[in-house]
């Protein structure tokens, strides 16, 4: 059995496969790659190849149908926490009292618990040490 494909057919197959891959990546880039920059760099590369295989008008129509890039802003938050009071302590630290909107409380609690567990797991490093650790992990993944 011999299957023969002409250049146009191969181009159509590549174009459809790339379109599907681009859409899938843009649906949830973090789930697939755990790094938005890496996912969007891949999308940009696929778009360059796709542009080669498609008629320019069809390519532009396809690009117009793509969702906007999302860098983790999945939900609108009210951004409403209001600082009520700041009291400086003799040791240079400060106590900050603030009020959080009811709909944002769970997110703040989850973030705080995650941060505390991370610090505990890493041996209670300073914030600067955590930042450097995160940067080294990002560099190592490149």
Buried (B, 14 or more C-beta within 10 A) or exposed (E): EEEEEEEEEEBBEBBEEBBEBBBEBBEEBBEBBEBBEBBBEBBEEBBEEBBEBBEEEEBEEBEEEEEEEBEEEEEEEEEEBEEEEEEEEEEEEEEEEEEBEEEBEEEBEEEEEEEEEEBEEEEEBEEEEBEEEEEEEEEEEE
